[in-house]
């Protein structure tokens, strides 16, 4: 995923992806490994990812913090692949490209990026059980916006009015209560290659419903952390890889697929030459970067499966 | 002081754009028109007093005047009240479109290479700002579609965020993404009176009242300046997040501010008769729970009622004075 050509594609100035296009890229990303998901599990995973990212973008105290969110994500990825120098280099290179391209944008330009991202997420109110439980999301699907805590770096705690005369001398001061309960920020987060991002958008997804066969090396599986209940099944027949089911049983998964409301269904594009030429050209170009050229290794131990998967990516 | 009144439902939710609410009170018809931008369209709603009997219309911002055009993203929809007509003006990525006040017929469109962001009228002209910092001035006749571009003001270097006007010593104030403000005087042509420097934060909204400029910034601060000369007269740590909208009630000097921190704050501007100093005091706070506000306007020139929109919110919340 972090290979040079694909990253180059991503860094080109371009319009926001349509929802269909992003979902298709997502499908391909997930299936670029030896992992297989049914429609229902894929839908659930995508829902979780989009709502989690929407939450992070929405709650950024300053627009520039969306860059810190990306750095947080990359830091987490680096932690998982710390034993693979090749991939680590690619991720570091991506880091450098992000710093080069985005570090000198103004706050106004970051706000425009954030506003554009928010257009993508507009009207998405899918309820995520972990968010509901942590009281981060209301039962109507809307996120809880806190009225307390530290103000963003560069903002003053609301409450002070200062008035000046025509010479610029302060002649009067007044205070007011704004309604919230805010405090000063401590320190700005780091935008360097390594550093404390100081951005804690408060939500944690803990593994619930311990799967019958827990992962041997859970910390290597970034997706497992986010999904919570994860069941790894032995592949059927001679097909390499493993199938991911985000539901407790196969029956639950089938039921979810049948009962998913129409308005939430994602229509994944099948790239065919006969359909929508221009859109497919762009997608085909991006998809081409996902080709897995090596055959994944087959092994018996579950932990080894995961290591093999990470090596192959 | 204010209490919540019946909301006006919208056909679609509002997008996170600056000054994303426009209000046109029609006293003779006993109606109020509202407009808010959603993605690539504009939601229009007209409501009778009390928020009852609401009717809706949806406008798509198109590239051109014809039917089969590509849609583009609008930045702002606002009503411009000219001497003998009211126009609904849509600024978007592809240019500027003007409609009859109820959005029924497109009267004029002007395509541009770059996006047009905010707009404002100053009789008999209409000014619109672009993302490259240009301010376009259009002459609007009292009837018909013969609208012409008469002047281009080049002073800003960043995207124009808001424009405001008033009849007085200063006629037009333009604000941009870097936080710089320009004050203009209109005679036959517009001339620059003063330039107010940026201090590192976007100015998302600007209003003019009795020669006082009120500006709202991305760091949650409101600043008041003298329009002639540009001297800073007051700073208010008003909000904990980015300010998205300011509005003024011209008959009373009431100012309202709406921000991403979920709050609408109401203020009162005044000028001391002895010293001539500008004063501002806080009057009222209103919290729209779990909503990042993107638009807020007074619904009458005295400031007895106001309305607000929020990102992802499919209604216009309204408040009236008790």
Interface residues (C-beta under 8 A of the other chain):
Chain A: X58 X61 X63 X106 X107 X108 X109 X111 X112 X114 X115 X118 X119 X122 X123 X125 X138 X142 X143 X144 X145 X147 X151 X152 X154 X155 X156 X157 X158 X159 X160 X161 X162 X163 X164 X165 X166 X168 X171 X172 X174 X176 X177 X178 X179 X180 X182
Chain B: X12 X13 X15 X16 X17 X38 X39 X73 X158 X159 X161 X177 X178 X200 X201 X202 X218 X219 X220 X221 X226 X231 X232 X233 X234 X235 X236 X237 X238 X239 X240 X241 X242 X261 X262 X263 X265 X275 X276 X277 X278 X279 X280 X281 X282 X285 X287 X289 X290 X291 X292 X311 X312
